[in-house]
Amino acid sequence: MVLNLASKSMALTYTEISTMMAHPESDLMEECLKEDLKFYFMNPCEKYRARHQIPWKLGLQILKIVMVTTQLVLFGLNNQLVVSFKEDNTVAFKHLFLKGYSGVDEDDYSCSVYTQEDVYESMFFIINQYHRLKNISLGMLGYEENEDDRIGLRVCKQHYKKGTVLPSNYTLNIDSEVEIDCIHLDPQVLNSENSGHWMNSSFFSLEFYRLLQVEISFNLKGIDLQTIHARELPDCYVFHNIITFDNKAHSGRIKIYFDTEANIQECKGLHVSGSSQKNTQYILMFDVFVIVSCVTSLILCTRSIVLALRLQKRFTRFFLEKYKRRVNDADRWEFINGWYILVIISDLMTITGSILKMEIKEKNLTNYDLCSILLGTSTLFAWVGVIRYLGYFQTYNVLILTMQASLPKVLRFCACAGMIYLGYTFCGWIVIGPYHEKVRYRAPSLFHQWSKYLEHKDLFSQELP
């Protein structure tokens, strides 16, 4: 294909051909250039048959795919332990601190209360459970300092500044300015002899017609020991918990939200004996080997691109000197191998992700999400790069060429279908959304909520007697 680049760029005249034949040295340069072009655009098998050149890049890419996939699986299994630990603790916290929690969230909030007595009982239940946490919790939990460097509970309430409401005669007098009052309850106060005096504080005398919300926040710390069974060093966590009583609607139902954020912290005084440390060393050695293979692949692919650019420059200069014409852009891009660029991007992401993974393994960093993105994307690119080698077989090459030819049309179709889909989604949300609770509170997640419509699940469903 590329051997005929000259014929694609221009048609030679009889005078130019005669001039070229008069210069044997030019003919030799042209033949040499043709041989280099022919060899450059061969696949690894053809190069081996032509010059017995061992396909190092092909073998290295196959080895790299195996290693990168193995590395991804090992990290994924470790990441699953992290995610499961966070989810299990979230469920445990809801059962510990939410009075009457059924085990299933009520849509986007955990539970709800309907009487003033239930509100007070739920608030005091949270405080008492926090006080007795070490005696009732099954997990390895402890108290942690909050943003003010204080250990304990922080209770804040938001309410309108002042006002009176008389629903009987539709009288309303409200100052819309919002006030925030807070109180701090530390373990010493809860452990004192008069530990129940805080319940009689005026702070807990709520005026529900002015009340907007009550927020109870506290921090806990824990250690994930399940990683030891997987021969991993344990992680230390800090859980930022916020329980919110939402009364902004003043509809007679106060929704209780439980939000927790788990952050991995550096463990202090960590001493684990046994095979965990040896297993960590083996995995670190494997990560180093992955980095070395990726650096080698990066060097080889970069070298191939540099040689391709040099060959392109030779061809362009030769074409300009002999034929007095410039090579068009389409022919210039023939020298740029997009697969090499994909491999280079994959190698860079793998190297970065592997370094990050090693730091996580040594408990110096905790960026699990970023590491997952880097390793996952690099593995995706590595496997997509296999398509290039499948193209060397005629059966697969036909399929690949068909995909390349149809891709622009498929993208145009997706763009048009996307416009229709978005319009259909917004229309369905405004028409059906207000009458369906699960959609009403998930308005930003249009794609998620509309998928429920398409699946015909939970949409105006009624149980038959």
C-alpha positions as CSV (number, residue, x, y, z in Angstrom):
1,M,0.0,0.0,0.0
2,V,2.7,2.5,1.0
3,L,5.0,1.4,-1.9
4,N,2.7,3.3,-4.2
5,L,2.7,6.5,-2.2
6,A,4.4,8.3,-5.0
7,S,1.8,7.3,-7.5
8,K,-0.9,8.5,-5.1
9,S,0.6,11.9,-4.7
10,M,1.2,12.7,-8.4
11,A,1.6,11.3,-11.9
12,L,5.1,11.3,-13.3
13,T,5.6,13.0,-16.7
14,Y,7.8,11.5,-19.5
15,T,10.4,14.3,-18.9
16,E,10.7,13.5,-15.2
17,I,11.1,9.8,-15.9
18,S,13.8,10.5,-18.4
19,T,15.6,12.8,-16.0
20,M,15.4,10.2,-13.2
21,M,16.8,7.4,-15.5
22,A,19.8,9.7,-16.2
23,H,20.9,9.6,-12.6
24,P,21.9,6.1,-11.5
25,E,22.7,7.3,-8.0
26,S,19.1,8.6,-7.7
27,D,17.9,5.2,-8.8
28,L,20.0,3.6,-6.1
29,M,18.6,5.9,-3.4
30,E,15.1,5.3,-4.6
31,E,15.5,1.5,-4.5
32,C,17.0,1.8,-1.0
33,L,14.1,3.9,0.1
34,K,11.7,1.5,-1.3
35,E,13.3,-1.4,0.5
36,D,13.1,0.5,3.8
37,L,9.5,1.4,3.2
38,K,8.6,-2.1,2.3
39,F,10.3,-3.5,5.4
40,Y,8.8,-0.8,7.7
41,F,5.2,-1.7,6.7
42,M,5.7,-5.4,7.2
43,N,4.2,-7.2,10.1
44,P,6.5,-9.0,12.6
45,C,6.2,-12.4,10.9
46,E,7.1,-10.9,7.5
47,K,10.0,-9.1,9.0
48,Y,11.3,-12.3,10.5
49,R,11.1,-14.1,7.2
50,A,12.7,-11.2,5.3
51,R,15.7,-10.5,7.6
52,H,15.3,-13.0,10.4
53,Q,14.6,-10.2,12.8
54,I,13.3,-11.4,16.1
55,P,9.9,-9.7,16.9
56,W,10.9,-8.4,20.3
57,K,8.0,-6.0,20.6
58,L,5.5,-8.7,19.8
59,G,6.9,-11.1,22.4
60,L,7.2,-8.3,25.0
61,Q,3.6,-7.2,24.4
62,I,2.3,-10.7,25.0
63,L,4.3,-11.0,28.1
64,K,3.2,-7.6,29.3
65,I,-0.5,-8.4,28.8
66,V,-0.1,-11.4,31.0
67,M,1.8,-9.5,33.7
68,V,-0.5,-6.4,33.6
69,T,-3.6,-8.6,33.8
70,T,-2.2,-10.6,36.8
71,Q,-1.2,-7.3,38.5
72,L,-4.7,-6.0,38.0
73,V,-6.4,-9.1,39.4
74,L,-4.2,-9.0,42.5
75,F,-4.9,-5.3,43.1
76,G,-8.6,-5.9,42.4
77,L,-8.9,-8.6,45.0
78,N,-7.3,-6.3,47.6
79,N,-9.5,-3.4,46.5
80,Q,-12.6,-5.6,47.0
81,L,-11.6,-6.1,50.6
82,V,-11.3,-2.4,51.1
83,V,-14.7,-1.7,49.5
84,S,-16.4,-4.5,51.4
85,F,-15.0,-3.3,54.7
86,K,-16.4,0.2,54.1
87,E,-19.8,-1.2,53.1
88,D,-20.0,-3.6,56.0
89,N,-19.2,-0.8,58.5
90,T,-21.8,1.5,56.9
91,V,-24.5,-1.1,57.4
92,A,-23.2,-1.8,61.0
93,F,-23.3,1.9,61.8
94,K,-26.9,2.2,60.6
95,H,-28.0,-0.7,62.8
96,L,-26.0,0.7,65.8
97,F,-27.1,4.3,65.7
98,L,-30.5,4.4,63.9
99,K,-33.3,3.4,66.2
100,G,-35.7,1.0,64.6
101,Y,-33.6,0.6,61.4
102,S,-35.1,-2.2,59.3
103,G,-32.0,-3.0,57.4
104,V,-33.2,-1.5,54.1
105,D,-33.0,2.2,53.3
106,E,-36.2,4.0,52.4
107,D,-35.2,5.2,49.0
108,D,-32.4,7.8,49.3
109,Y,-32.8,8.2,53.1
110,S,-32.3,5.5,55.8
111,C,-35.6,5.8,57.8
112,S,-38.2,8.3,58.9
113,V,-40.1,9.4,62.0
114,Y,-43.5,10.8,62.4
115,T,-43.9,12.0,66.0
116,Q,-42.1,14.4,68.3
117,E,-41.5,11.6,70.7
118,D,-39.9,9.5,68.0
119,V,-37.6,12.4,67.1
120,Y,-36.3,12.8,70.7
121,E,-36.0,9.1,71.2
122,S,-34.0,8.7,68.0
123,M,-31.6,11.6,68.9
124,F,-31.0,10.3,72.4
125,F,-30.6,6.8,71.1
126,I,-27.7,8.0,68.9
127,I,-26.0,9.7,71.8
128,N,-26.4,6.8,74.1
129,Q,-25.2,4.3,71.5
130,Y,-22.1,6.5,70.9
131,H,-21.5,6.5,74.7
132,R,-21.7,2.7,74.9
133,L,-20.0,2.0,71.6
134,K,-17.0,0.1,73.0
135,N,-19.3,-2.2,75.0
136,I,-21.9,-3.0,72.2
137,S,-20.0,-2.9,68.9
138,L,-18.7,-6.1,67.3
139,G,-16.1,-4.2,65.3
140,M,-12.7,-2.8,66.3
141,L,-13.8,0.8,66.7
142,G,-12.6,3.7,68.8
143,Y,-13.3,7.4,69.2
144,E,-11.6,9.9,66.9
145,E,-11.2,13.6,67.0
146,N,-13.4,15.8,64.8
147,E,-12.6,18.9,62.8
148,D,-12.2,20.9,66.1
149,D,-9.7,18.4,67.4
150,R,-12.1,17.3,70.0
151,I,-13.4,13.8,70.7
152,G,-17.2,13.5,71.0
153,L,-20.5,14.2,69.4
154,R,-21.3,17.5,67.7
155,V,-25.0,18.3,67.5
156,C,-26.2,21.2,65.4
157,K,-29.8,22.4,64.7
158,Q,-30.9,24.7,62.0
159,H,-34.1,26.7,62.4
160,Y,-35.8,29.9,61.3
161,K,-34.9,32.9,63.5
162,K,-38.4,33.5,64.8
163,G,-41.9,33.0,63.8
164,T,-45.4,31.8,64.6
165,V,-47.6,29.4,62.7
166,L,-51.3,28.9,63.3
167,P,-52.5,26.3,60.8
168,S,-56.1,26.6,62.1
169,N,-56.6,30.0,60.7
170,Y,-53.8,30.0,58.1
171,T,-51.7,32.5,60.0
172,L,-48.0,32.5,59.2
173,N,-45.3,34.8,60.5
174,I,-41.8,33.5,59.7
175,D,-38.4,35.3,59.6
176,S,-36.6,33.3,56.8
177,E,-33.2,34.0,58.2
178,V,-31.7,30.7,59.3
179,E,-29.8,30.3,62.6
180,I,-27.5,27.4,63.6
181,D,-26.9,26.4,67.1
182,C,-24.4,23.7,68.1
183,I,-23.5,21.8,71.2
184,H,-20.6,19.4,71.9
185,L,-20.9,16.3,74.0
186,D,-17.6,14.7,74.8
187,P,-17.2,11.2,76.5
188,Q,-16.3,12.9,79.8
189,V,-19.7,14.6,79.9
190,L,-21.5,11.4,79.0
191,N,-19.5,9.4,81.6
192,S,-20.1,11.8,84.5
193,E,-22.4,11.0,87.4
194,N,-25.0,13.4,86.1
195,S,-24.7,12.0,82.6
196,G,-28.4,12.5,81.8
197,H,-28.5,16.2,82.6
198,W,-27.7,17.1,79.0
199,M,-31.1,15.7,78.0
200,N,-32.8,18.4,80.0
201,S,-30.8,21.1,78.3
202,S,-32.8,23.9,76.6
203,F,-30.9,23.0,73.4
204,F,-33.0,19.9,73.0
205,S,-36.2,21.7,73.4
206,L,-37.1,21.8,69.7
207,E,-39.7,24.0,68.2
208,F,-40.7,21.9,65.2
209,Y,-42.6,24.6,63.4
210,R,-39.2,26.5,63.1
211,L,-36.9,23.5,62.9
212,L,-35.2,22.8,59.6
213,Q,-32.8,20.0,60.4
214,V,-30.8,18.5,63.2
215,E,-27.3,17.2,62.4
216,I,-25.3,14.9,64.6
217,S,-21.7,14.3,63.5
218,F,-19.0,12.2,65.0
219,N,-15.8,10.4,64.0
220,L,-14.7,6.9,64.6
221,K,-11.6,4.9,63.8
222,G,-11.1,1.3,63.1
223,I,-8.7,-1.3,61.8
224,D,-9.4,-3.7,58.9
225,L,-8.0,-7.1,60.0
226,Q,-9.5,-9.2,57.2
227,T,-6.6,-8.3,55.0
228,I,-4.4,-10.4,57.3
229,H,-6.2,-13.5,56.1
230,A,-5.3,-12.4,52.5
231,R,-1.7,-12.0,53.6
232,E,-1.9,-8.3,53.4
233,L,-1.0,-5.6,55.9
234,P,-4.0,-4.2,57.7
235,D,-5.4,-0.7,56.9
236,C,-6.5,1.9,59.5
237,Y,-9.7,3.9,58.8
238,V,-11.3,7.1,60.0
239,F,-15.1,7.2,59.6
240,H,-16.7,10.6,59.3
241,N,-20.4,10.0,60.2
242,I,-23.2,12.5,59.8
243,I,-26.8,11.7,60.8
244,T,-29.3,14.3,59.6
245,F,-32.9,14.8,60.7
246,D,-34.4,16.6,57.7
247,N,-37.6,18.7,58.5
248,K,-37.3,21.2,55.7
249,A,-40.5,20.0,54.1
250,H,-42.6,20.3,57.3
251,S,-44.8,17.6,56.0
252,G,-45.2,15.6,59.2
253,R,-42.4,13.2,58.3
254,I,-38.8,13.8,59.2
255,K,-36.4,11.9,57.1
256,I,-33.2,10.5,58.7
257,Y,-30.1,10.4,56.5
258,F,-27.0,8.6,57.5
259,D,-23.9,9.5,55.6
260,T,-20.4,8.1,56.3
261,E,-17.1,8.8,54.6
262,A,-14.3,6.3,55.2
263,N,-10.7,7.5,54.8
264,I,-7.7,5.3,55.1
265,Q,-5.0,6.6,57.4
266,E,-1.5,5.6,58.1
267,C,-1.3,3.0,60.8
268,K,0.9,3.9,63.7
269,G,2.8,1.2,65.6
270,L,1.9,-1.5,63.0
271,H,3.7,-4.8,63.8
272,V,2.5,-7.9,62.0
273,S,4.6,-11.1,62.2
274,G,4.3,-14.1,59.9
275,S,4.0,-14.5,56.2
276,S,2.3,-11.1,55.5
277,Q,5.6,-9.2,55.2
278,K,7.1,-11.8,52.9
279,N,4.0,-11.9,50.7
280,T,4.2,-8.1,50.4
281,Q,7.8,-8.3,49.3
282,Y,7.0,-10.8,46.6
283,I,4.2,-8.6,45.2
284,L,6.5,-5.6,45.3
285,M,9.1,-7.5,43.3
286,F,6.5,-8.5,40.8
287,D,5.4,-4.8,40.5
288,V,9.0,-3.8,39.9
289,F,9.2,-6.5,37.1
290,V,6.1,-5.0,35.6
291,I,7.6,-1.6,35.6
292,V,10.8,-2.8,33.9
293,S,8.8,-4.6,31.2
294,C,6.7,-1.5,30.6
295,V,9.8,0.8,30.5
296,T,11.3,-1.6,27.9
297,S,8.2,-1.6,25.9
298,L,8.0,2.2,26.1
299,I,11.6,2.5,24.8
300,L,11.0,0.1,21.9
301,C,7.8,1.8,20.8
302,T,9.3,5.3,21.1
303,R,12.3,4.1,19.1
304,S,9.9,2.8,16.4
305,I,8.1,6.1,16.2
306,V,11.3,8.0,16.0
307,L,12.6,5.7,13.2
308,A,9.2,6.1,11.4
309,L,9.5,9.9,11.6
310,R,13.0,9.7,10.1
311,L,11.8,7.5,7.3
312,Q,8.9,9.9,6.7
313,K,11.4,12.8,6.5
314,R,13.6,10.8,4.0
315,F,10.6,10.0,1.9
316,T,9.3,13.6,1.9
317,R,12.7,15.1,1.1
318,F,13.3,12.5,-1.7
319,F,9.8,13.2,-3.2
320,L,10.4,17.0,-3.0
321,E,13.8,16.8,-4.7
322,K,13.0,14.3,-7.4
323,Y,9.4,15.2,-8.2
324,K,9.2,18.8,-7.1
325,R,6.0,18.0,-5.2
326,R,5.0,17.8,-1.6
327,V,3.6,14.7,0.0
328,N,0.0,15.1,1.0
329,D,-1.0,14.8,4.7
330,A,-2.8,11.5,4.2
331,D,0.5,9.9,3.0
332,R,2.4,11.5,5.9
333,W,0.0,9.9,8.4
334,E,0.7,6.5,7.0
335,F,4.0,6.6,8.8
336,I,2.5,7.2,12.2
337,N,1.4,3.9,13.8
338,G,-1.5,4.6,16.1
339,W,-1.0,1.2,17.8
340,Y,2.4,2.4,19.1
341,I,0.9,5.5,20.5
342,L,-1.7,3.4,22.3
343,V,1.0,1.1,23.7
344,I,3.0,4.1,24.9
345,I,-0.1,5.6,26.7
346,S,-0.8,2.2,28.2
347,D,2.8,1.8,29.4
348,L,2.9,5.3,31.0
349,M,-0.4,4.6,32.8
350,T,0.9,1.1,33.9
351,I,4.1,2.6,35.2
352,T,2.3,5.3,37.2
353,G,-0.3,2.9,38.5
354,S,2.4,0.4,39.5
355,I,4.3,3.0,41.5
356,L,1.1,4.1,43.1
357,K,0.2,0.5,43.9
358,M,3.6,-0.1,45.5
359,E,3.1,3.0,47.7
360,I,-0.3,1.7,48.7
361,K,1.2,-1.7,49.5
362,E,3.7,0.0,51.7
363,K,0.9,1.9,53.4
364,N,2.4,5.2,52.3
365,L,-0.5,6.3,50.1
366,T,-4.2,5.4,50.1
367,N,-5.3,6.4,46.6
368,Y,-7.1,3.2,45.7
369,D,-9.5,4.9,43.3
370,L,-6.8,6.6,41.2
371,C,-4.7,3.4,41.1
372,S,-7.8,1.5,39.9
373,I,-8.4,3.9,37.1
374,L,-4.8,3.9,36.0
375,L,-4.3,0.1,36.1
376,G,-7.8,-0.6,34.7
377,T,-7.4,1.8,31.7
378,S,-3.9,0.6,31.0
379,T,-5.0,-3.0,30.9
380,L,-7.9,-2.1,28.6
381,F,-5.5,-0.4,26.2
382,A,-3.1,-3.4,26.4
383,W,-5.9,-5.8,25.4
384,V,-7.2,-3.5,22.7
385,G,-3.7,-3.5,21.3
386,V,-4.1,-7.2,20.6
387,I,-6.4,-6.3,17.8
388,R,-3.4,-5.1,15.8
389,Y,-1.9,-8.6,15.8
390,L,-5.2,-10.2,14.9
391,G,-5.2,-8.0,11.8
392,Y,-2.3,-10.1,10.5
393,F,-4.7,-12.9,9.8
394,Q,-6.9,-12.5,6.8
395,T,-10.1,-13.6,8.5
396,Y,-9.8,-11.1,11.3
397,N,-8.4,-8.4,9.1
398,V,-11.6,-8.3,7.1
399,L,-13.6,-7.8,10.3
400,I,-11.2,-5.1,11.6
401,L,-11.4,-3.2,8.2
402,T,-15.2,-3.4,8.4
403,M,-15.2,-2.0,11.9
404,Q,-12.9,0.9,10.8
405,A,-15.1,1.7,7.8
406,S,-18.3,1.6,9.8
407,L,-17.1,3.5,12.9
408,P,-17.8,7.0,11.6
409,K,-21.4,6.1,10.6
410,V,-22.0,4.4,13.9
411,L,-20.8,7.5,15.8
412,R,-23.1,9.7,13.8
413,F,-26.0,7.3,14.5
414,C,-25.2,7.4,18.2
415,A,-25.2,11.2,18.2
416,C,-28.6,11.4,16.6
417,A,-30.0,8.6,18.9
418,G,-28.6,10.5,21.9
419,M,-30.5,13.6,21.1
420,I,-33.8,11.6,20.9
421,Y,-32.9,9.8,24.1
422,L,-32.2,13.0,26.0
423,G,-35.4,14.6,24.8
424,Y,-37.4,11.4,25.7
425,T,-35.7,11.3,29.1
426,F,-36.5,14.9,30.1
427,C,-40.1,14.5,28.9
428,G,-40.5,11.3,30.9
429,W,-39.0,12.8,34.0
430,I,-41.3,15.9,34.0
431,V,-44.4,13.8,33.1
432,I,-43.9,10.7,35.2
433,G,-41.2,11.7,37.7
434,P,-43.4,13.7,40.3
435,Y,-45.6,10.6,40.7
436,H,-42.8,8.1,41.2
437,E,-40.8,8.5,44.5
438,K,-37.7,6.8,43.3
439,V,-37.4,9.1,40.3
440,R,-38.4,12.2,42.2
441,Y,-35.3,12.2,44.4
442,R,-32.9,11.1,41.7
443,A,-33.5,13.9,39.2
444,P,-29.8,14.3,38.4
445,S,-29.4,10.6,37.6
446,L,-31.5,10.8,34.4
447,F,-29.9,7.9,32.7
448,H,-30.2,5.6,35.8
449,Q,-33.8,6.5,36.4
450,W,-34.9,6.2,32.8
451,S,-33.3,2.8,32.6
452,K,-35.9,1.8,35.2
453,Y,-38.6,2.9,32.8
454,L,-37.1,0.9,29.9
455,E,-36.8,-2.2,32.1
456,H,-40.4,-1.7,33.3
457,K,-39.4,-2.3,36.9
458,D,-41.0,-0.7,39.9
459,L,-42.9,1.7,37.7
460,F,-46.4,2.2,39.1
461,S,-46.2,-1.4,40.2
462,Q,-48.9,-2.7,42.5
463,E,-49.1,-5.9,44.4
464,L,-52.0,-8.1,43.4
465,P,-54.0,-9.6,46.3
